[in-house]
Amino acid sequence: MKRDFLTLWDLSSDETESLLARAKDLKAGKDSGKCPLIGRSLGLLFEKPSTRTRISFEVGIYQLGAMALTMNPSELQLGRGETLSDTAKTLSRYLSGIVIRTFAHSTLEQFSANSSIPVINGLSDLHHPCQILADMMTIIERKGRLRGLKVAFIGDGNNVCNSMIEAASLMGFNLRVACPEGFEPDAAILEKATSSARSEIIVLRDPKEAAGLADVIYTDVWVSMGQEAHSREKKERFREYQINDRLLSCSKKDVTVLHCLPAHRGEEITDEVMDGHHSAVFDQAENRLHAQKALLEMLIK
């Protein structure tokens, strides 16, 4: 039976631990000569531009022995009115799995409902689970564990924040989200996550309070793709949420700073922090490759 990965909650905590352990082995070069997906073909259907998601998946698919086909809806009959359900049924006959990077999360759900192959969420406006797999791997590399850590997500309560909330509930680390009023994470995700007794998840207004004694500070762009129309007003609302040396002084001395990239340097994060010794930003970017290879091994049979 096929399995999808549309949100982090599609995996159990034990499965997530196993996946992260496998990603660590893959990064260390274990089984580097093996090609478990040889002869397979995997699709990458991207409605949004991409650097890390596209390249890490293309390289990872190649390293696992499979072939990647990158597609844009405008290049397919989707651009001429073919339904998503018909496209899903057709591509299921050719491919062993598909990664979709899209706007509406319902696109992923509809594609999944009409396909017979695993569907992986490469990003939607609601979730970014592949990013958070790499983030958890990076935190473990820096801190040796996830459970019991204090993580602060400072900025917009966006798709990355939503998936980090799911991760906290799944893996038992504590999460404090600091955002202006009106920019909170998804209410349904937050309600489901806070019903778990595995971690403490709270939403605050004060970024300094969120950063207080934090083991990890995480931020993302203030204006996500597709939201550029109101960027000037939004940036004004977020001015006090910048990750800078002053904010880092509230956290633990060995705090790790994360950013899923791309970064708007000088807005949500300063050059000094992003290029400083606390930063694990480019480790995160690399770990997309290893975590996603482990995910593909798990899902593609």
N, C-alpha and C positions, 0 to 999 in steps of 0.2 A: 504493500500500500504506500502511495507517495506521501511525502511529508513536505510541508511548506515552511518557510521561515519569513513570516510577515511581521512578527513582533518578537521581542525577547521571550515573551511568555509562551512561545511555541516550543521552548526547551524547558526541561526541568532544571533545578539547581544542580543535580548530579550530572546531567548531560552537559551543562555549561562548564562545570569543573573539568570534565573529561575533555571537552573541546579545547579549553584553554591549555590544558596539559599537553594535548596533541600539538597545538600551535607552537608551544615552547619547543617541543621536539623537532618540529619542522624547521623552526628558525635556527636551531642548533645543527641542522643538516642531517638528522636521523632519517633513514630511508630515502636519501636524496636521489638515489639511482632508480627508485621505483616509480612507475607511472600507473597508478591504480585506475585512472580514467581513460586509459589508452583506447582509441577508437570511438570515443564519445564526442558529441557536438553539443555545445552549450551556447544559448543565445543571451545577448545583452541588449535589451530594448530600453533605450534612453530617450525620454522626453525632455530631460534637463541636461545642460552642459555638465561635464565631469572631468576631473583630473585624477584624483586618488581612486575613486570607485572604479572608473573604467580601466585605468592602467593596472591597478592591483588585481582586478579580476581577470583581465586578459593575460597577464603574466602568470598568475596562479593557475589558470586553466591550462596554459601551455606546459607549465612545470609538472602538472599532474598527468600529462599525456593526452589531453583532449584538445579540441579545436574550438576557438571562440568566434562567434559571428556577431558583430556589433551592428545594431539596427536602429534607425531613427523612424518614428511613425510616418514621417513625410516621405520616406523611401519605400514604404509598404503600401498595400492597398487600404490600410487604415486611413491614409491621407486622402483617399477617394471615396470614403464612406463605408468600407467593409466594417462590420461590427466587431467589437472586441471579442465577443464570444466565438465568432467564426474564426477569427485570427488565432485565438487560444487553441481551438480544436485542431486547426491546421498545423500550427507549429509543434503541437504535441506529437504529431506523426513524424517529425524530422529530428527533434531535439531530445536530449536527455534531461534537460533542465533549463531554466531561464531566470535571469536577473533583470528586474524591472526597476527603473529609476523614473519616478513620475511625480505628478502634483497630487491629485486626489488619492487618498488611501483606498477608496472604493474601487479604483482601477485595478489595484492588486487583488482585491477580494473577488472582483468579477472575473478577472483572468484566472485566478486559482479555481473558482467554481466551475470553469469550463475547460480546464486543462487536465491532462492525465500525467503531467510531469511536475517535479518540484518547482515551486515558484519562490524566489528569494527577493526580499525587499532591499533594493539598492539605495533607496531613499524615497520617502513620500513626505507630504506636508505634515503628517502626523507622527511618523516614526522614522528612526534611522538606526535599526538594530545592528547592522554590520559594523558601523562606526563604534558602537559601544562594546562590541566584542573586542575590538582592538584596544579600546580604552582600558577595559578591565585587564587585558593582558599587560598593558603598559604599567598600570598601577601595581600589579603583582611583581613585575620586574623591579620596580622602584621600592616597594614597601614590603614585599614578601607575602602579602595576604590581601584579602578584601574585607573579610568579616571584622566588624568592629571599628573600621576606619571612619573618619569624619571627612566627608566630601562636600565641598561648597560649589554649587553651580550658580554663577553670577551673570545675569543678563536676561535675555529674552526666554520666556518659557516655551520654547519651540520644539521641533521634532526631536532634536538631540536631547533636550531636557526631558521630554516625555520618555524616551527610551532609557535615559539614565535613572529615572524614577523606577521604571520596571526592573532595571538591574539591581537597584538597592533593595527592592522588595524580594528579589529572587536570591541574592547572594549575601544579604545580611550586613551591608555597610550602611552607615547613617548619612542622610543627605539633607542639606539645607539649601533651598533655592531662594535666591534674592532677586527680585524683579519689581519694577514699578507696578502700581495698580493698573489693572487692565491688560497686563501682559503675562498673566499666570499660565502655568502649564495646563494641559487638558484636564478638565474637572473629572471626567469619568475615569481616566487613567489614574489620577491622584487618589480618587476615592477607593478604587480597587487596590492600589498599592498600600494605602495606609490601613487597610483592613487586615494586613498581614502583621504579625507580631515579630517578624524577623528583623525589622529595622525601624528607626525613627526617621520619618520624612516630614519636613515642615517647610512652609513657604513664608518668607520674611520680606520686609521692605528694605531693611538696612544692610547694605553689602558688607559693612564692617562686622556686623553681628554674625552674618553667615560665615565670614572668613575667620572668625575668632577660633584660634587653636585648630584650624583645619589641617588635615594631612594632605589634602589635594584640593586645588582650586581649578575650576573648569569654566571656560567661557566659550562663546561662539559669536559670530557676527550679529549685530543688532538688527540688520535688515536682511531677511532671507530672500532667496530667489522668488520672484513673483510679487514681492512686496515693495518694490522700489518707489511706487507712486507716492508713498507717505514717508519717505526716508528722512527728510529734513526734520519733520516734527518728531519722529521717533528718536532720532539721534539726540535731540534736545532732552527728551525724557530720560535717556539712558546715560547722560553725561557723568553722573556720580557712580556709575557701575563699571568704570574702567578698571582693568587689572593693571596696577602699577605698583611701584615699590612701597608707596604709602599703605596700600591695601595689604600687600604681602606682610608688612610688619605686624599685622594683627594675627597672622597664622603661626603655625609651628615653624621653627627655624629650618627644618628640612622639608618644607612644603614642596610638593610637586605641582607644577602648573601645566594644565592641558588646554589645548585648543584643537578642534577637529579640522580646521583649515577649510577654505582659504581664510586668511586673516586680513582685516582692514587695519593695518598697523597705524597706531596713533588714535584709533577710535576705541574699540573694546579692549585693546591690549597695547602696551607700549613696546617699543623696540627693546628697551633695556630688560624687560621681563621676558619677552619672547626669545631673545637671544642669550638670556642669562643662565646661570647654572641651575636654577630651579626648573627650567623648562624641559619638558619631555615631548614637545610638540612633534618633532621629526621622528622620534621613536614611535609615537602614535601612528604617524603616516606609514612608516615601514610595517608596523604590525597589522595594518589592514591586509597586507599580502598573506601573512602567516595564519591569521585567524580565519580568513576566508577560505584558504586552502583546507584547513581543518573542517570548516563547515561543509565545503563541497564533498569532502571524503565521507562525511556523515550522511549527507542527504542523497547523493547520487549513487544509486545502486546498479 
